[in-house]
Amino acid sequence: MVALAIKAAYPNSNVLPDKYAMKVWYRALGDLDFRVVENAVWEHIGISVFPPSIAEIREKCAARLSPMVTDWGEAWEEVQRAIRKYGRYREEEALAAMTRMTEVAVRRMGFQNLCNSDNPVADRAHFQRMYEGMVKEEKRQTQLPEFVRSERARMIESHMPPAPQIESKKEQMHESITRADPEHINKLLEELYQSMGTGKRA
């Protein structure tokens, strides 16, 4: 239905020309609710003379599925209100009163640092850069198809360095014990005497 609507709305374009193109679109949009996709497509048809891309449809769907994100300026005011109300000694209460993304940004900057700072202008600029970067990244992640997000996470996890194994620690202990045997100690003593110029033990 969605594909038919796009082709009917843009009869002179080459959008969705064959079965392979249909499979690609289905793969890229298959994790979304059909009603959300349909609504996003009809919005695009209503405002654009050019057919939509997959990215444009996912962007519109993300705007419908994601909660409204507070503007960075409003988020900064939220931080200031929390500091005034709770002060530096009630940090957890202050953080609990913030919206999720504001809380994350404040934790990264350090609540105590913000409370004790004597340069609110610099703090405000730093908060703006951090907050807007977080919003951009969350928006990007929301627009990615589910199979891309999950596969990406799996790839990252598979390339993480392995945790130290108990066996390796045991091997290191065994090696150190082996090195400390009498023969090894005698050899070290001989080398020491030679370096002292005696060539033999006292």
C-alpha positions as MATLAB code, in Angstrom:
seq = 'MVALAIKAAYPNSNVLPDKYAMKVWYRALGDLDFRVVENAVWEHIGISVFPPSIAEIREKCAARLSPMVTDWGEAWEEVQRAIRKYGRYREEEALAAMTRMTEVAVRRMGFQNLCNSDNPVADRAHFQRMYEGMVKEEKRQTQLPEFVRSERARMIESHMPPAPQIESKKEQMHESITRADPEHINKLLEELYQSMGTGKRA';
ca = [
       0.000    0.000    0.000;
       2.805    2.415    0.916;
       4.755    1.573   -2.238;
       1.662    1.984   -4.391;
       0.950    5.374   -2.814;
       4.496    6.591   -3.525;
       4.435    5.370   -7.129;
       1.010    6.900   -7.702;
       2.017   10.235   -6.171;
       5.207   10.447   -8.254;
       4.325    8.789  -11.586;
       7.209   10.384  -13.492;
       9.930    9.246  -11.095;
      11.861    6.010  -11.107;
      11.196    5.283   -7.434;
      10.803    1.576   -6.529;
      11.439    0.372  -10.089;
      11.690   -3.371   -9.438;
      11.256   -6.206   -6.927;
      14.757   -5.802   -5.539;
      14.056   -2.157   -4.703;
      10.840   -3.232   -2.969;
      12.809   -5.766   -0.870;
      15.355   -3.119    0.129;
      12.630   -0.735    1.252;
      10.843   -3.463    3.171;
      14.101   -4.482    4.856;
      14.873   -0.879    5.811;
      11.381   -0.066    7.103;
      10.197   -3.476    8.288;
      10.881   -2.805   11.981;
       8.446    0.130   12.042;
       4.711    0.100   12.644;
       2.911    0.166    9.285;
       0.574    2.928   10.422;
       3.501    5.146   11.395;
       5.231    4.572    8.045;
       2.027    5.230    6.143;
       1.424    8.467    8.011;
       4.999    9.606    7.383;
       4.693    8.822    3.664;
       1.448   10.760    3.357;
       3.079   13.718    5.095;
       5.927   13.630    2.595;
       3.545   13.358   -0.330;
       1.679   16.389    0.961;
       4.708   18.680    1.200;
       7.281   17.512   -1.370;
       7.256   17.359   -5.152;
      10.052   14.772   -5.053;
       9.647   11.155   -3.951;
      10.912   10.276   -0.478;
      14.078    8.411    0.379;
      14.239    5.727    3.046;
      16.177    8.115    5.294;
      13.472   10.798    4.966;
      10.733    8.344    5.885;
      12.666    7.021    8.884;
      13.364   10.575   10.036;
       9.654   11.384    9.976;
       8.830    8.122   11.730;
      11.422    8.853   14.419;
       9.792   12.216   15.056;
       6.496   10.412   15.700;
       7.939    7.678   17.896;
      10.438    9.627   19.995;
       9.347   11.865   22.861;
       9.873   15.577   22.401;
      13.422   16.481   23.422;
      13.846   19.592   25.511;
      15.697   22.434   23.821;
      19.205   22.916   25.251;
      18.272   26.348   26.576;
      15.302   24.937   28.463;
      17.496   22.085   29.694;
      20.064   24.573   31.045;
      17.323   26.433   32.900;
      16.277   23.076   34.320;
      19.804   22.640   35.680;
      19.810   26.097   37.238;
      16.461   25.530   38.939;
      17.679   22.227   40.377;
      20.841   23.865   41.742;
      18.830   26.674   43.354;
      16.272   24.297   44.853;
      18.483   21.474   46.089;
      21.952   22.972   46.381;
      25.236   21.113   46.284;
      24.447   18.796   49.194;
      21.343   17.176   47.661;
      22.850   16.047   44.382;
      20.825   12.868   43.853;
      17.544   14.684   44.491;
      18.542   17.387   42.036;
      19.473   14.846   39.360;
      16.264   12.883   39.926;
      14.255   16.042   39.246;
      15.798   16.521   35.780;
      14.668   15.019   32.489;
      16.718   12.045   31.316;
      18.997   13.733   28.811;
      19.601   16.739   31.051;
      20.581   14.405   33.873;
      23.052   12.537   31.653;
      24.687   15.795   30.535;
      24.960   17.068   34.111;
      26.469   13.790   35.329;
      29.098   14.035   32.595;
      29.961   17.604   33.550;
      29.784   16.906   37.270;
      26.992   18.328   39.412;
      29.426   19.517   42.086;
      31.557   21.187   39.427;
      28.541   23.162   38.233;
      27.584   24.124   41.777;
      31.109   25.326   42.642;
      31.909   26.951   39.308;
      32.646   30.671   39.097;
      32.320   30.747   35.291;
      28.659   30.128   34.398;
      29.138   31.495   30.868;
      31.696   28.791   30.037;
      29.569   26.151   31.768;
      26.563   27.167   29.705;
      28.530   26.959   26.432;
      29.978   23.558   27.410;
      26.523   22.290   28.336;
      25.111   23.467   25.001;
      27.763   21.630   22.972;
      27.376   18.441   24.991;
      23.576   18.489   25.021;
      23.201   19.195   21.316;
      25.709   16.441   20.525;
      23.710   13.987   22.634;
      20.465   14.983   20.916;
      22.041   14.531   17.494;
      23.421   11.103   18.389;
      20.134    9.906   19.894;
      18.259   11.060   16.819;
      20.717    9.202   14.600;
      20.386    6.016   16.634;
      16.582    6.227   16.582;
      16.552    6.511   12.793;
      18.670    3.399   12.283;
      16.787    0.192   11.448;
      16.667   -2.277   14.325;
      18.726   -4.896   12.485;
      21.481   -2.323   11.895;
      21.584   -1.301   15.575;
      21.680   -4.872   16.846;
      24.287   -6.010   14.309;
      26.442   -2.972   15.051;
      26.285   -3.694   18.788;
      27.228   -7.329   18.138;
      30.210   -6.296   16.024;
      31.459   -3.874   18.664;
      31.093   -6.477   21.383;
      32.900   -9.134   19.353;
      35.939   -6.847   18.993;
      36.231   -6.027   22.689;
      39.433   -7.364   24.282;
      38.807  -10.586   26.216;
      38.709  -10.513   29.987;
      41.795  -11.913   31.733;
      41.480  -15.647   32.208;
      42.111  -17.426   35.497;
      44.302  -19.934   33.659;
      46.662  -17.206   32.477;
      47.086  -15.960   36.030;
      47.865  -19.476   37.192;
      50.434  -19.822   34.426;
      52.076  -16.556   35.467;
      52.240  -17.750   39.088;
      53.721  -21.066   37.998;
      56.301  -19.277   35.867;
      57.357  -17.007   38.736;
      57.628  -20.000   41.074;
      59.720  -21.881   38.500;
      62.041  -18.923   38.130;
      62.575  -18.870   41.903;
      63.978  -22.429   42.105;
      67.461  -22.973   43.692;
      69.210  -23.410   40.366;
      67.862  -20.118   39.100;
      68.867  -18.348   42.322;
      72.398  -19.779   42.134;
      72.730  -18.553   38.576;
      71.672  -15.036   39.583;
      74.213  -15.066   42.442;
      77.025  -16.152   40.091;
      76.185  -13.291   37.733;
      76.202  -10.886   40.684;
      79.643  -12.018   41.861;
      81.029  -11.720   38.366;
      79.716   -8.207   38.019;
      81.440   -7.338   41.317;
      84.725   -8.547   39.839;
      85.280  -11.411   42.236;
      84.359  -14.203   39.853;
      83.480  -16.414   42.809;
      81.434  -16.417   45.955;
      82.837  -15.024   49.189;
];
